[in-house]
Amino acid sequence: MLGENLAFAMGAQGGAGGEGNPLVAFLPLIILFVIFYFLLIRPQQKKAKEHREMLGSLQKGDYVVTGGGLYGRITSISEEDVLTLDLGDNVEVKVNRNYISSKTDKKVISSGKKG
């Protein structure tokens, strides 16, 4: 008996249920999207733009790091976006421009001398 009365007491209160502003119901989702935009999406887009600009400014003689972790100096750039990198000790590799991770000022390439 007590359970039935409790269930009826917890029922709908008055006739105002469900007649609220629909914008208020979506407000938490809108706020969450704005937070994600400023914390995740916008910084990622900014970083991608900076990377594209860096790839566009590559020149012969720049020291770079590839996506695979190879350090090298650009010795030539072809029109098909293929870069030839000097890795040191008379080793040259060809890589696509898109696989360059970053420029570096460090001259890590070995001079060919052991010891």
Biopython code that builds the backbone (N, CA, C, O; Angstrom):
import numpy as np
from Bio.PDB.StructureBuilder import StructureBuilder

atoms = [
    (1, "MET", "N", (0.797, -1.194, 0.000)),
    (1, "MET", "CA", (0.000, 0.000, 0.000)),
    (1, "MET", "C", (0.840, 1.257, 0.000)),
    (1, "MET", "O", (0.559, 2.215, -0.721)),
    (2, "LEU", "N", (1.846, 1.239, 0.798)),
    (2, "LEU", "CA", (2.700, 2.407, 0.869)),
    (2, "LEU", "C", (3.413, 2.631, -0.461)),
    (2, "LEU", "O", (3.620, 3.777, -0.859)),
    (3, "GLY", "N", (3.797, 1.542, -1.166)),
    (3, "GLY", "CA", (4.490, 1.654, -2.443)),
    (3, "GLY", "C", (3.604, 2.252, -3.523)),
    (3, "GLY", "O", (4.082, 3.019, -4.359)),
    (4, "GLU", "N", (2.306, 1.909, -3.518)),
    (4, "GLU", "CA", (1.399, 2.451, -4.528)),
    (4, "GLU", "C", (1.203, 3.961, -4.339)),
    (4, "GLU", "O", (1.176, 4.711, -5.315)),
    (5, "ASN", "N", (1.070, 4.394, -3.111)),
    (5, "ASN", "CA", (0.900, 5.828, -2.853)),
    (5, "ASN", "C", (2.159, 6.611, -3.240)),
    (5, "ASN", "O", (2.083, 7.729, -3.748)),
    (6, "LEU", "N", (3.289, 6.008, -2.993)),
    (6, "LEU", "CA", (4.549, 6.654, -3.329)),
    (6, "LEU", "C", (4.695, 6.792, -4.849)),
    (6, "LEU", "O", (5.181, 7.814, -5.333)),
    (7, "ALA", "N", (4.280, 5.774, -5.597)),
    (7, "ALA", "CA", (4.355, 5.823, -7.055)),
    (7, "ALA", "C", (3.437, 6.910, -7.608)),
    (7, "ALA", "O", (3.826, 7.617, -8.538)),
    (8, "PHE", "N", (2.253, 7.060, -7.074)),
    (8, "PHE", "CA", (1.355, 8.113, -7.531)),
    (8, "PHE", "C", (1.878, 9.500, -7.155)),
    (8, "PHE", "O", (1.661, 10.468, -7.884)),
    (9, "ALA", "N", (2.563, 9.592, -6.020)),
    (9, "ALA", "CA", (3.077, 10.888, -5.579)),
    (9, "ALA", "C", (4.231, 11.348, -6.470)),
    (9, "ALA", "O", (4.459, 12.548, -6.624)),
    (10, "MET", "N", (4.946, 10.412, -7.046)),
    (10, "MET", "CA", (6.090, 10.750, -7.887)),
    (10, "MET", "C", (5.676, 10.947, -9.341)),
    (10, "MET", "O", (6.539, 11.151, -10.195)),
    (11, "GLY", "N", (4.398, 10.895, -9.644)),
    (11, "GLY", "CA", (3.899, 11.068, -10.999)),
    (11, "GLY", "C", (4.069, 12.505, -11.474)),
    (11, "GLY", "O", (4.698, 13.319, -10.798)),
    (12, "ALA", "N", (3.513, 12.809, -12.626)),
    (12, "ALA", "CA", (3.638, 14.135, -13.238)),
    (12, "ALA", "C", (3.037, 15.188, -12.333)),
    (12, "ALA", "O", (1.969, 14.994, -11.754)),
    (13, "GLN", "N", (3.732, 16.297, -12.218)),
    (13, "GLN", "CA", (3.283, 17.405, -11.391)),
    (13, "GLN", "C", (2.591, 18.433, -12.262)),
    (13, "GLN", "O", (3.271, 19.083, -13.057)),
    (14, "GLY", "N", (1.366, 18.612, -12.171)),
    (14, "GLY", "CA", (0.623, 19.639, -12.892)),
    (14, "GLY", "C", (0.591, 19.375, -14.394)),
    (14, "GLY", "O", (0.905, 18.269, -14.834)),
    (15, "GLY", "N", (0.216, 20.376, -15.181)),
    (15, "GLY", "CA", (0.090, 20.219, -16.621)),
    (15, "GLY", "C", (1.228, 20.881, -17.392)),
    (15, "GLY", "O", (1.137, 20.983, -18.615)),
    (16, "ALA", "N", (2.301, 21.338, -16.730)),
    (16, "ALA", "CA", (3.370, 22.068, -17.398)),
    (16, "ALA", "C", (4.483, 21.146, -17.898)),
    (16, "ALA", "O", (5.498, 21.644, -18.383)),
    (17, "GLY", "N", (4.339, 19.882, -17.802)),
    (17, "GLY", "CA", (5.401, 18.965, -18.203)),
    (17, "GLY", "C", (5.561, 18.907, -19.715)),
    (17, "GLY", "O", (4.590, 18.638, -20.422)),
    (18, "GLY", "N", (6.763, 19.152, -20.227)),
    (18, "GLY", "CA", (7.053, 19.017, -21.647)),
    (18, "GLY", "C", (6.718, 20.234, -22.488)),
    (18, "GLY", "O", (6.846, 20.175, -23.711)),
    (19, "GLU", "N", (6.307, 21.304, -21.902)),
    (19, "GLU", "CA", (5.970, 22.492, -22.671)),
    (19, "GLU", "C", (7.058, 23.560, -22.596)),
    (19, "GLU", "O", (6.785, 24.737, -22.828)),
    (20, "GLY", "N", (8.309, 23.152, -22.269)),
    (20, "GLY", "CA", (9.402, 24.110, -22.142)),
    (20, "GLY", "C", (9.961, 24.501, -23.494)),
    (20, "GLY", "O", (9.571, 23.955, -24.527)),
    (21, "ASN", "N", (10.861, 25.432, -23.476)),
    (21, "ASN", "CA", (11.520, 25.910, -24.677)),
    (21, "ASN", "C", (12.465, 24.819, -25.202)),
    (21, "ASN", "O", (13.301, 24.326, -24.444)),
    (22, "PRO", "N", (12.352, 24.431, -26.479)),
    (22, "PRO", "CA", (13.228, 23.366, -26.994)),
    (22, "PRO", "C", (14.691, 23.796, -27.066)),
    (22, "PRO", "O", (15.581, 22.947, -27.054)),
    (23, "LEU", "N", (14.953, 25.106, -27.140)),
    (23, "LEU", "CA", (16.329, 25.578, -27.173)),
    (23, "LEU", "C", (17.039, 25.279, -25.849)),
    (23, "LEU", "O", (18.235, 24.988, -25.831)),
    (24, "VAL", "N", (16.303, 25.352, -24.760)),
    (24, "VAL", "CA", (16.876, 25.069, -23.447)),
    (24, "VAL", "C", (17.286, 23.597, -23.357)),
    (24, "VAL", "O", (18.264, 23.269, -22.685)),
    (25, "ALA", "N", (16.558, 22.722, -24.017)),
    (25, "ALA", "CA", (16.906, 21.299, -24.000)),
    (25, "ALA", "C", (18.202, 21.037, -24.764)),
    (25, "ALA", "O", (18.947, 20.128, -24.400)),
    (26, "PHE", "N", (18.491, 21.813, -25.819)),
    (26, "PHE", "CA", (19.700, 21.616, -26.612)),
    (26, "PHE", "C", (20.878, 22.475, -26.141)),
    (26, "PHE", "O", (21.987, 22.346, -26.661)),
    (27, "LEU", "N", (20.644, 23.338, -25.172)),
    (27, "LEU", "CA", (21.680, 24.231, -24.697)),
    (27, "LEU", "C", (22.922, 23.486, -24.186)),
    (27, "LEU", "O", (24.031, 23.898, -24.525)),
    (28, "PRO", "N", (22.802, 22.424, -23.399)),
    (28, "PRO", "CA", (24.012, 21.700, -22.973)),
    (28, "PRO", "C", (24.804, 21.112, -24.152)),
    (28, "PRO", "O", (26.035, 21.092, -24.126)),
    (29, "LEU", "N", (24.102, 20.641, -25.175)),
    (29, "LEU", "CA", (24.804, 20.113, -26.342)),
    (29, "LEU", "C", (25.526, 21.213, -27.109)),
    (29, "LEU", "O", (26.633, 21.008, -27.607)),
    (30, "ILE", "N", (24.903, 22.366, -27.202)),
    (30, "ILE", "CA", (25.523, 23.497, -27.891)),
    (30, "ILE", "C", (26.765, 23.956, -27.132)),
    (30, "ILE", "O", (27.801, 24.223, -27.740)),
    (31, "ILE", "N", (26.666, 24.046, -25.834)),
    (31, "ILE", "CA", (27.812, 24.449, -25.011)),
    (31, "ILE", "C", (28.941, 23.432, -25.136)),
    (31, "ILE", "O", (30.106, 23.818, -25.238)),
    (32, "LEU", "N", (28.619, 22.152, -25.130)),
    (32, "LEU", "CA", (29.617, 21.101, -25.280)),
    (32, "LEU", "C", (30.318, 21.193, -26.629)),
    (32, "LEU", "O", (31.533, 21.009, -26.704)),
    (33, "PHE", "N", (29.576, 21.472, -27.689)),
    (33, "PHE", "CA", (30.185, 21.615, -29.012)),
    (33, "PHE", "C", (31.131, 22.812, -29.054)),
    (33, "PHE", "O", (32.211, 22.726, -29.638)),
    (34, "VAL", "N", (30.736, 23.924, -28.442)),
    (34, "VAL", "CA", (31.588, 25.113, -28.418)),
    (34, "VAL", "C", (32.885, 24.823, -27.666)),
    (34, "VAL", "O", (33.960, 25.247, -28.089)),
    (35, "ILE", "N", (32.785, 24.107, -26.564)),
    (35, "ILE", "CA", (33.984, 23.744, -25.803)),
    (35, "ILE", "C", (34.892, 22.852, -26.636)),
    (35, "ILE", "O", (36.099, 23.090, -26.686)),
    (36, "PHE", "N", (34.346, 21.834, -27.290)),
    (36, "PHE", "CA", (35.152, 20.958, -28.140)),
    (36, "PHE", "C", (35.782, 21.733, -29.288)),
    (36, "PHE", "O", (36.923, 21.460, -29.662)),
    (37, "TYR", "N", (35.069, 22.682, -29.846)),
    (37, "TYR", "CA", (35.609, 23.461, -30.957)),
    (37, "TYR", "C", (36.852, 24.226, -30.520)),
    (37, "TYR", "O", (37.875, 24.184, -31.203)),
    (38, "PHE", "N", (36.775, 24.922, -29.396)),
    (38, "PHE", "CA", (37.900, 25.746, -28.976)),
    (38, "PHE", "C", (39.036, 24.941, -28.351)),
    (38, "PHE", "O", (40.183, 25.387, -28.366)),
    (39, "LEU", "N", (38.743, 23.772, -27.805)),
    (39, "LEU", "CA", (39.803, 22.982, -27.179)),
    (39, "LEU", "C", (40.422, 21.938, -28.105)),
    (39, "LEU", "O", (41.584, 21.575, -27.923)),
    (40, "LEU", "N", (39.678, 21.449, -29.090)),
    (40, "LEU", "CA", (40.180, 20.362, -29.943)),
    (40, "LEU", "C", (40.260, 20.726, -31.419)),
    (40, "LEU", "O", (41.321, 20.595, -32.029)),
    (41, "ILE", "N", (39.175, 21.173, -31.989)),
    (41, "ILE", "CA", (39.096, 21.348, -33.444)),
    (41, "ILE", "C", (39.937, 22.536, -33.905)),
    (41, "ILE", "O", (40.728, 22.394, -34.837)),
    (42, "ARG", "N", (39.792, 23.678, -33.291)),
    (42, "ARG", "CA", (40.505, 24.883, -33.737)),
    (42, "ARG", "C", (42.021, 24.744, -33.621)),
    (42, "ARG", "O", (42.722, 25.085, -34.574)),
    (43, "PRO", "N", (42.565, 24.259, -32.495)),
    (43, "PRO", "CA", (44.024, 24.096, -32.434)),
    (43, "PRO", "C", (44.557, 23.090, -33.450)),
    (43, "PRO", "O", (45.656, 23.267, -33.975)),
    (44, "GLN", "N", (43.794, 22.042, -33.731)),
    (44, "GLN", "CA", (44.226, 21.054, -34.719)),
    (44, "GLN", "C", (44.254, 21.669, -36.116)),
    (44, "GLN", "O", (45.172, 21.394, -36.889)),
    (45, "GLN", "N", (43.273, 22.490, -36.449)),
    (45, "GLN", "CA", (43.263, 23.155, -37.747)),
    (45, "GLN", "C", (44.413, 24.142, -37.865)),
    (45, "GLN", "O", (45.010, 24.268, -38.934)),
    (46, "LYS", "N", (44.729, 24.837, -36.797)),
    (46, "LYS", "CA", (45.834, 25.790, -36.805)),
    (46, "LYS", "C", (47.164, 25.068, -37.012)),
    (46, "LYS", "O", (48.010, 25.530, -37.777)),
    (47, "LYS", "N", (47.348, 23.941, -36.336)),
    (47, "LYS", "CA", (48.574, 23.168, -36.487)),
    (47, "LYS", "C", (48.700, 22.613, -37.902)),
    (47, "LYS", "O", (49.796, 22.613, -38.462)),
    (48, "ALA", "N", (47.608, 22.144, -38.488)),
    (48, "ALA", "CA", (47.634, 21.624, -39.861)),
    (48, "ALA", "C", (47.974, 22.738, -40.849)),
    (48, "ALA", "O", (48.698, 22.502, -41.816)),
    (49, "LYS", "N", (47.467, 23.935, -40.623)),
    (49, "LYS", "CA", (47.774, 25.070, -41.504)),
    (49, "LYS", "C", (49.254, 25.418, -41.423)),
    (49, "LYS", "O", (49.887, 25.667, -42.449)),
    (50, "GLU", "N", (49.812, 25.439, -40.221)),
    (50, "GLU", "CA", (51.236, 25.726, -40.053)),
    (50, "GLU", "C", (52.092, 24.657, -40.739)),
    (50, "GLU", "O", (53.120, 24.979, -41.333)),
    (51, "HIS", "N", (51.676, 23.390, -40.661)),
    (51, "HIS", "CA", (52.422, 22.303, -41.304)),
    (51, "HIS", "C", (52.384, 22.450, -42.826)),
    (51, "HIS", "O", (53.398, 22.249, -43.494)),
    (52, "ARG", "N", (51.208, 22.804, -43.379)),
    (52, "ARG", "CA", (51.111, 23.020, -44.832)),
    (52, "ARG", "C", (52.016, 24.167, -45.275)),
    (52, "ARG", "O", (52.669, 24.080, -46.315)),
    (53, "GLU", "N", (52.055, 25.239, -44.488)),
    (53, "GLU", "CA", (52.924, 26.368, -44.815)),
    (53, "GLU", "C", (54.389, 25.971, -44.744)),
    (53, "GLU", "O", (55.187, 26.409, -45.572)),
    (54, "MET", "N", (54.754, 25.147, -43.768)),
    (54, "MET", "CA", (56.128, 24.690, -43.637)),
    (54, "MET", "C", (56.507, 23.820, -44.834)),
    (54, "MET", "O", (57.613, 23.943, -45.360)),
    (55, "LEU", "N", (55.601, 22.942, -45.270)),
    (55, "LEU", "CA", (55.880, 22.091, -46.429)),
    (55, "LEU", "C", (56.048, 22.929, -47.692)),
    (55, "LEU", "O", (56.864, 22.599, -48.552)),
    (56, "GLY", "N", (55.289, 24.002, -47.806)),
    (56, "GLY", "CA", (55.385, 24.869, -48.965)),
    (56, "GLY", "C", (56.664, 25.694, -48.996)),
    (56, "GLY", "O", (57.088, 26.137, -50.063)),
    (57, "SER", "N", (57.280, 25.903, -47.841)),
    (57, "SER", "CA", (58.476, 26.743, -47.779)),
    (57, "SER", "C", (59.777, 25.940, -47.793)),
    (57, "SER", "O", (60.852, 26.512, -47.616)),
    (58, "LEU", "N", (59.696, 24.630, -48.000)),
    (58, "LEU", "CA", (60.922, 23.814, -48.026)),
    (58, "LEU", "C", (61.798, 24.216, -49.207)),
    (58, "LEU", "O", (61.312, 24.438, -50.315)),
    (59, "GLN", "N", (63.091, 24.302, -48.946)),
    (59, "GLN", "CA", (64.053, 24.680, -49.983)),
    (59, "GLN", "C", (65.248, 23.749, -49.934)),
    (59, "GLN", "O", (65.470, 23.035, -48.956)),
    (60, "LYS", "N", (66.004, 23.774, -51.004)),
    (60, "LYS", "CA", (67.229, 22.993, -51.089)),
    (60, "LYS", "C", (68.183, 23.479, -49.988)),
    (60, "LYS", "O", (68.391, 24.680, -49.814)),
    (61, "GLY", "N", (68.754, 22.523, -49.256)),
    (61, "GLY", "CA", (69.681, 22.855, -48.178)),
    (61, "GLY", "C", (69.060, 22.836, -46.797)),
    (61, "GLY", "O", (69.785, 22.891, -45.804)),
    (62, "ASP", "N", (67.721, 22.759, -46.699)),
    (62, "ASP", "CA", (67.061, 22.706, -45.393)),
    (62, "ASP", "C", (67.296, 21.352, -44.738)),
    (62, "ASP", "O", (67.343, 20.324, -45.415)),
    (63, "TYR", "N", (67.445, 21.359, -43.414)),
    (63, "TYR", "CA", (67.547, 20.124, -42.645)),
    (63, "TYR", "C", (66.150, 19.767, -42.155)),
    (63, "TYR", "O", (65.450, 20.604, -41.584)),
    (64, "VAL", "N", (65.749, 18.517, -42.381)),
    (64, "VAL", "CA", (64.381, 18.098, -42.076)),
    (64, "VAL", "C", (64.378, 16.763, -41.342)),
    (64, "VAL", "O", (65.380, 16.048, -41.309)),
    (65, "VAL", "N", (63.223, 16.445, -40.753)),
    (65, "VAL", "CA", (62.973, 15.151, -40.137)),
    (65, "VAL", "C", (61.780, 14.549, -40.857)),
    (65, "VAL", "O", (60.755, 15.212, -41.018)),
    (66, "THR", "N", (61.901, 13.289, -41.297)),
    (66, "THR", "CA", (60.798, 12.632, -41.992)),
    (66, "THR", "C", (59.840, 12.016, -40.986)),
    (66, "THR", "O", (60.119, 11.971, -39.788)),
    (67, "GLY", "N", (58.713, 11.546, -41.488)),
    (67, "GLY", "CA", (57.724, 10.884, -40.643)),
    (67, "GLY", "C", (58.256, 9.610, -40.008)),
    (67, "GLY", "O", (57.783, 9.196, -38.950)),
    (68, "GLY", "N", (59.234, 8.989, -40.646)),
    (68, "GLY", "CA", (59.842, 7.762, -40.111)),
    (68, "GLY", "C", (60.989, 8.028, -39.164)),
    (68, "GLY", "O", (61.574, 7.088, -38.625)),
    (69, "GLY", "N", (61.331, 9.305, -38.945)),
    (69, "GLY", "CA", (62.383, 9.645, -38.007)),
    (69, "GLY", "C", (63.753, 9.809, -38.627)),
    (69, "GLY", "O", (64.743, 9.883, -37.898)),
    (70, "LEU", "N", (63.849, 9.868, -39.950)),
    (70, "LEU", "CA", (65.132, 10.059, -40.609)),
    (70, "LEU", "C", (65.476, 11.537, -40.663)),
    (70, "LEU", "O", (64.651, 12.363, -41.051)),
    (71, "TYR", "N", (66.704, 11.864, -40.270)),
    (71, "TYR", "CA", (67.194, 13.231, -40.357)),
    (71, "TYR", "C", (67.983, 13.363, -41.643)),
    (71, "TYR", "O", (68.794, 12.494, -41.964)),
    (72, "GLY", "N", (67.758, 14.438, -42.387)),
    (72, "GLY", "CA", (68.486, 14.612, -43.627)),
    (72, "GLY", "C", (68.482, 16.048, -44.099)),
    (72, "GLY", "O", (67.786, 16.906, -43.556)),
    (73, "ARG", "N", (69.285, 16.287, -45.134)),
    (73, "ARG", "CA", (69.376, 17.607, -45.760)),
    (73, "ARG", "C", (68.823, 17.496, -47.166)),
    (73, "ARG", "O", (69.184, 16.575, -47.899)),
    (74, "ILE", "N", (67.960, 18.407, -47.553)),
    (74, "ILE", "CA", (67.348, 18.377, -48.882)),
    (74, "ILE", "C", (68.417, 18.736, -49.910)),
    (74, "ILE", "O", (69.028, 19.802, -49.839)),
    (75, "THR", "N", (68.637, 17.822, -50.877)),
    (75, "THR", "CA", (69.616, 18.103, -51.932)),
    (75, "THR", "C", (68.938, 18.482, -53.238)),
    (75, "THR", "O", (69.534, 19.180, -54.058)),
    (76, "SER", "N", (67.697, 18.035, -53.450)),
    (76, "SER", "CA", (66.968, 18.452, -54.651)),
    (76, "SER", "C", (65.475, 18.282, -54.433)),
    (76, "SER", "O", (65.026, 17.471, -53.623)),
    (77, "ILE", "N", (64.718, 19.080, -55.188)),
    (77, "ILE", "CA", (63.256, 19.044, -55.125)),
    (77, "ILE", "C", (62.750, 18.944, -56.555)),
    (77, "ILE", "O", (63.064, 19.788, -57.394)),
    (78, "SER", "N", (61.953, 17.889, -56.831)),
    (78, "SER", "CA", (61.393, 17.749, -58.173)),
    (78, "SER", "C", (60.012, 18.384, -58.223)),
    (78, "SER", "O", (59.448, 18.754, -57.194)),
    (79, "GLU", "N", (59.482, 18.504, -59.415)),
    (79, "GLU", "CA", (58.169, 19.131, -59.586)),
    (79, "GLU", "C", (57.029, 18.241, -59.097)),
    (79, "GLU", "O", (55.927, 18.732, -58.851)),
    (80, "GLU", "N", (57.276, 16.957, -58.954)),
    (80, "GLU", "CA", (56.227, 16.040, -58.501)),
    (80, "GLU", "C", (56.209, 15.911, -56.978)),
    (80, "GLU", "O", (55.698, 14.920, -56.455)),
    (81, "ASP", "N", (56.759, 16.893, -56.256)),
    (81, "ASP", "CA", (56.814, 16.890, -54.794)),
    (81, "ASP", "C", (57.660, 15.754, -54.242)),
    (81, "ASP", "O", (57.371, 15.242, -53.160)),
    (82, "VAL", "N", (58.693, 15.353, -54.960)),
    (82, "VAL", "CA", (59.618, 14.342, -54.470)),
    (82, "VAL", "C", (60.901, 15.052, -54.057)),
    (82, "VAL", "O", (61.515, 15.771, -54.846)),
    (83, "LEU", "N", (61.292, 14.836, -52.804)),
    (83, "LEU", "CA", (62.498, 15.453, -52.270)),
    (83, "LEU", "C", (63.593, 14.397, -52.187)),
    (83, "LEU", "O", (63.328, 13.252, -51.822)),
    (84, "THR", "N", (64.810, 14.774, -52.519)),
    (84, "THR", "CA", (65.952, 13.895, -52.333)),
    (84, "THR", "C", (66.679, 14.374, -51.094)),
    (84, "THR", "O", (67.085, 15.533, -51.010)),
    (85, "LEU", "N", (66.844, 13.469, -50.124)),
    (85, "LEU", "CA", (67.477, 13.811, -48.858)),
    (85, "LEU", "C", (68.833, 13.142, -48.770)),
    (85, "LEU", "O", (68.974, 11.968, -49.112)),
    (86, "ASP", "N", (69.828, 13.881, -48.315)),
    (86, "ASP", "CA", (71.145, 13.344, -48.021)),
    (86, "ASP", "C", (71.145, 12.966, -46.549)),
    (86, "ASP", "O", (70.988, 13.824, -45.680)),
    (87, "LEU", "N", (71.324, 11.663, -46.267)),
    (87, "LEU", "CA", (71.312, 11.185, -44.895)),
    (87, "LEU", "C", (72.718, 11.076, -44.323)),
    (87, "LEU", "O", (72.880, 10.733, -43.151)),
    (88, "GLY", "N", (73.730, 11.358, -45.121)),
    (88, "GLY", "CA", (75.109, 11.258, -44.675)),
    (88, "GLY", "C", (75.737, 9.967, -45.179)),
    (88, "GLY", "O", (75.027, 9.030, -45.547)),
    (89, "ASP", "N", (77.066, 9.913, -45.197)),
    (89, "ASP", "CA", (77.812, 8.733, -45.652)),
    (89, "ASP", "C", (77.400, 8.313, -47.058)),
    (89, "ASP", "O", (77.276, 7.121, -47.336)),
    (90, "ASN", "N", (77.189, 9.277, -47.940)),
    (90, "ASN", "CA", (76.812, 9.028, -49.337)),
    (90, "ASN", "C", (75.516, 8.238, -49.467)),
    (90, "ASN", "O", (75.369, 7.430, -50.384)),
    (91, "VAL", "N", (74.583, 8.467, -48.560)),
    (91, "VAL", "CA", (73.273, 7.808, -48.616)),
    (91, "VAL", "C", (72.234, 8.864, -48.954)),
    (91, "VAL", "O", (72.082, 9.853, -48.236)),
    (92, "GLU", "N", (71.522, 8.648, -50.049)),
    (92, "GLU", "CA", (70.440, 9.544, -50.432)),
    (92, "GLU", "C", (69.154, 8.750, -50.575)),
    (92, "GLU", "O", (69.163, 7.626, -51.076)),
    (93, "VAL", "N", (68.054, 9.334, -50.138)),
    (93, "VAL", "CA", (66.738, 8.713, -50.272)),
    (93, "VAL", "C", (65.794, 9.734, -50.888)),
    (93, "VAL", "O", (65.986, 10.943, -50.759)),
    (94, "LYS", "N", (64.790, 9.229, -51.549)),
    (94, "LYS", "CA", (63.744, 10.086, -52.109)),
    (94, "LYS", "C", (62.479, 9.881, -51.294)),
    (94, "LYS", "O", (62.064, 8.751, -51.037)),
    (95, "VAL", "N", (61.876, 10.987, -50.892)),
    (95, "VAL", "CA", (60.642, 10.934, -50.116)),
    (95, "VAL", "C", (59.654, 11.931, -50.686)),
    (95, "VAL", "O", (60.037, 12.921, -51.309)),
    (96, "ASN", "N", (58.396, 11.663, -50.467)),
    (96, "ASN", "CA", (57.346, 12.592, -50.864)),
    (96, "ASN", "C", (57.335, 13.759, -49.889)),
    (96, "ASN", "O", (57.609, 13.582, -48.702)),
    (97, "ARG", "N", (57.026, 14.928, -50.376)),
    (97, "ARG", "CA", (57.002, 16.142, -49.547)),
    (97, "ARG", "C", (56.061, 15.984, -48.352)),
    (97, "ARG", "O", (56.333, 16.524, -47.280)),
    (98, "ASN", "N", (54.969, 15.257, -48.521)),
    (98, "ASN", "CA", (53.987, 15.114, -47.449)),
    (98, "ASN", "C", (54.504, 14.304, -46.264)),
    (98, "ASN", "O", (53.899, 14.336, -45.192)),
    (99, "TYR", "N", (55.608, 13.580, -46.432)),
    (99, "TYR", "CA", (56.136, 12.759, -45.351)),
    (99, "TYR", "C", (57.224, 13.475, -44.553)),
    (99, "TYR", "O", (57.907, 12.849, -43.743)),
    (100, "ILE", "N", (57.391, 14.766, -44.770)),
    (100, "ILE", "CA", (58.310, 15.555, -43.963)),
    (100, "ILE", "C", (57.546, 16.018, -42.723)),
    (100, "ILE", "O", (56.504, 16.665, -42.830)),
    (101, "SER", "N", (58.072, 15.680, -41.555)),
    (101, "SER", "CA", (57.398, 16.059, -40.309)),
    (101, "SER", "C", (57.718, 17.478, -39.884)),
    (101, "SER", "O", (56.827, 18.243, -39.514)),
    (102, "SER", "N", (59.003, 17.826, -39.941)),
    (102, "SER", "CA", (59.371, 19.157, -39.483)),
    (102, "SER", "C", (60.741, 19.557, -40.010)),
    (102, "SER", "O", (61.534, 18.722, -40.445)),
    (103, "LYS", "N", (60.991, 20.852, -39.956)),
    (103, "LYS", "CA", (62.323, 21.378, -40.232)),
    (103, "LYS", "C", (63.105, 21.323, -38.929)),
    (103, "LYS", "O", (62.527, 21.371, -37.843)),
    (104, "THR", "N", (64.405, 21.223, -39.046)),
    (104, "THR", "CA", (65.235, 21.256, -37.860)),
    (104, "THR", "C", (66.483, 22.065, -38.162)),
    (104, "THR", "O", (66.955, 22.096, -39.298)),
    (105, "ASP", "N", (67.008, 22.712, -37.148)),
    (105, "ASP", "CA", (68.241, 23.467, -37.305)),
    (105, "ASP", "C", (69.450, 22.602, -36.979)),
    (105, "ASP", "O", (70.593, 22.992, -37.220)),
    (106, "LYS", "N", (69.181, 21.420, -36.426)),
    (106, "LYS", "CA", (70.264, 20.546, -36.002)),
    (106, "LYS", "C", (70.880, 19.843, -37.211)),
    (106, "LYS", "O", (70.171, 19.283, -38.047)),
    (107, "LYS", "N", (72.171, 19.879, -37.285)),
    (107, "LYS", "CA", (72.885, 19.179, -38.345)),
    (107, "LYS", "C", (73.305, 17.822, -37.791)),
    (107, "LYS", "O", (74.450, 17.647, -37.375)),
    (108, "VAL", "N", (72.392, 16.874, -37.786)),
    (108, "VAL", "CA", (72.606, 15.569, -37.181)),
    (108, "VAL", "C", (73.301, 14.628, -38.146)),
    (108, "VAL", "O", (73.769, 13.563, -37.745)),
    (109, "ILE", "N", (73.372, 15.005, -39.401)),
    (109, "ILE", "CA", (73.948, 14.137, -40.424)),
    (109, "ILE", "C", (75.426, 13.920, -40.116)),
    (109, "ILE", "O", (76.156, 14.871, -39.836)),
    (110, "SER", "N", (75.859, 12.666, -40.169)),
    (110, "SER", "CA", (77.253, 12.359, -39.873)),
    (110, "SER", "C", (78.146, 12.829, -41.004)),
    (110, "SER", "O", (77.731, 12.859, -42.163)),
    (111, "SER", "N", (79.367, 13.194, -40.667)),
    (111, "SER", "CA", (80.299, 13.712, -41.670)),
    (111, "SER", "C", (81.048, 12.594, -42.383)),
    (111, "SER", "O", (81.861, 12.869, -43.265)),
    (112, "GLY", "N", (80.796, 11.363, -42.027)),
    (112, "GLY", "CA", (81.468, 10.243, -42.677)),
    (112, "GLY", "C", (82.718, 9.799, -41.939)),
    (112, "GLY", "O", (83.357, 8.831, -42.351)),
    (113, "LYS", "N", (83.080, 10.472, -40.871)),
    (113, "LYS", "CA", (84.270, 10.118, -40.092)),
    (113, "LYS", "C", (83.864, 9.265, -38.919)),
    (113, "LYS", "O", (82.891, 9.579, -38.234)),
    (114, "LYS", "N", (84.581, 8.204, -38.675)),
    (114, "LYS", "CA", (84.311, 7.335, -37.531)),
    (114, "LYS", "C", (85.289, 7.689, -36.431)),
    (114, "LYS", "O", (86.444, 8.037, -36.677)),
    (115, "GLY", "N", (84.796, 7.590, -35.225)),
    (115, "GLY", "CA", (85.759, 7.719, -34.181)),
    (115, "GLY", "C", (85.421, 8.710, -33.175)),
    (115, "GLY", "O", (86.178, 8.909, -32.225)),
]
sb = StructureBuilder()
sb.init_structure("model")
sb.init_model(0)
sb.init_chain("A")
sb.init_seg("    ")
for serial, (resi, resn, name, xyz) in enumerate(atoms, 1):
    if name == "N":
        sb.init_residue(resn, " ", resi, " ")
    sb.init_atom(name, np.array(xyz, "f"), 0.0, 1.0, " ", f" {name:<3s}", serial, name[0])
structure = sb.get_structure()
